[in-house]
Amino acid sequence: MAPPDRPALLSTYLARRPDLIRFFTARLKSSAAAEDLVQEIYLRLQRADPGAVRDPTAFLYRTGWNLMLDQLRQQRRGAARDAAWSGLEVVGAGEVALDPAPLADAALEANDRLRRLLIRLDTLPAQTQRAFRLHKFDGLSHAETAARLGISRSAVEKHISAALKQLVEDDR
Amino acid sequence: MTHQDDGVNVSELGGEASDWFVRLQAEDAGADDWLAFERWLGEDPAHEAAFRKVEAAWVDLDAAPSAASLSAHPVGHTAQIIPLPVRARPARRRWRLPVAIAASVAVVVGAAGVMTVVSPRRAPAPASGLARARDIPIPGGGSIHVDAGTTLSLRRSGARIEAAMGPGRALFTVPHDPRRRFIVRAGAQTITDIGTRFDVQRDDMRLRVAVADGEVAESDSDPDYNVLRVSAGQSAVSGPGEGGARLLLASGAPIQKVYDRATLGQVVGDLNRIYARPVRLAPGCAELSFTGALIMDSQDAVLHRLAAFLDLEVAPSPTAVLLSKAASTPR
């Protein structure tokens, strides 16, 4: 299948718009938030490289999902942000803190969540950890991770899924 | 957003939710996968809750401090660390850098967008860029939206924050703050913000800076030389070297681009950023030299002006336009 051009991508968007709104309304529990998000997908679409898109419909969902994850990240880390940067001051010895914001409770909470996740990550089997870290922290795709580890892509996906399952388990 | 942690149920669903998460992240996830996922979500509210937990863990891990991830990494992990280019000593400095350049810290957005703190001594290696677009905060306020495939590293040294950008694109939102100085380096070019929102696009040849609000100053590697100020609503595109094209485009009214001994390849590169329908060049055309101003109104009009000037033939098709040298015609 030839890669779609921009008009093709836009017409897919228009055709799929009701589906996208339905999907993201269910996920965001708000039709207004979904409308905004689907509008944002449109804006992203105009900057996207159509040649890089293989499946326009999947691309639309994926773009929306990424936007949603960005929002979630901000919600969960909004307060943690200053804390994270403040932490850097320790490493940058001899330098002046620009924004020596006191750690907010929410930031402490976020750090705590993160610490627990990292501790749990350390307890996973070595190969599972390797696959997960390459994918999550080094940003390798499943295929790239597979090549790096010399295992199949489906094995990589099993490792990553197993890691995620362990990470969310007992997390209460 | 409610979290239902009803024990066993959620725990069992964790595996299913994780499988879905991985499946949707796969490079070849297709429309069918999304529709199947939607059905799964709709089957039971607990599915949504379980999936949300996986998402939450995923984004929480983005804040992983490098120390934690680096220490546990196998050798070879540093291959993903992006070295900052060694700065040539500027002829003049307007501010004094604090003691420790050696102690300064590079905050690197690794390929996964994880912020990684590395010491500048760490072995450099080629970087592969972000796998996905993401927003990263600027210390002291503001953020950078970094497109997928773009490498960007942030370094702070005293009151100076420097972003080094590889090929790609990033949108910077930088509130004005007199206590700090924010600088973007992209190849030989330096962009200094004066409190603003601006977009930087870099490819092998060119750098394009578009300013939405405020004003930025763009300069060659020596900040005291050849400074170009770009204000809201304007864009500046600069090419390689001093002899290359330096163009200033004021948007709003039809954009006019001025080319000084630019190659046709460069001009077409610009056209392809402005217009949706791609322009391709027949062999031997990319090196043609063009000096002049082009008003970017309609693509057809621009192409015909260009064609008349360089004696080219324009062959439009539904998906692209081909430019080739006109067959020598008797007059």
Interface residues (C-beta under 8 A of the other chain):
Chain A: D5 R6 P7 F23 A26 R27 K29 R47 R54 D55 T57 A58 Y61 R62 W65 N66 L69 D70 L72 R73 Q74 R76 R77 A80 R81 A84 W85 G87 L88 V91 G92 A93 G94 E95 V96 L98 D99 A110 N111 R113 L114 L117 L118 L121 D122 Q129 R130 R133 H135 K136 F137 D138 G139 L140 S141 H142 A143 E157 I160 S161 A162 L164 K165 L167 V168 E169 D170 D171 R172
Chain B: M1 D5 G7 S11 G14 G15 A17 S18 D19 F21 V22 R23 L24 Q25 A26 E27 D28 A29 G30 A31 D33 W34 E38 L41 G42 E48 A50 K53 V54 E55 A56 A57 W58 V59 D60 L61 D62 A63 A64 P65 A68 S69 A72 H73 P74 H77 Q80 P98 V99 A100 A103 S104 V105 V107 G110 A111 A112 G113 V114 M115 V117 S128 L130 A131 R132 A133 R134 D135 P137 P139 G140 G141 D147 R156 S157 G158 A159 I161 R169 R179 R180 A276 T319
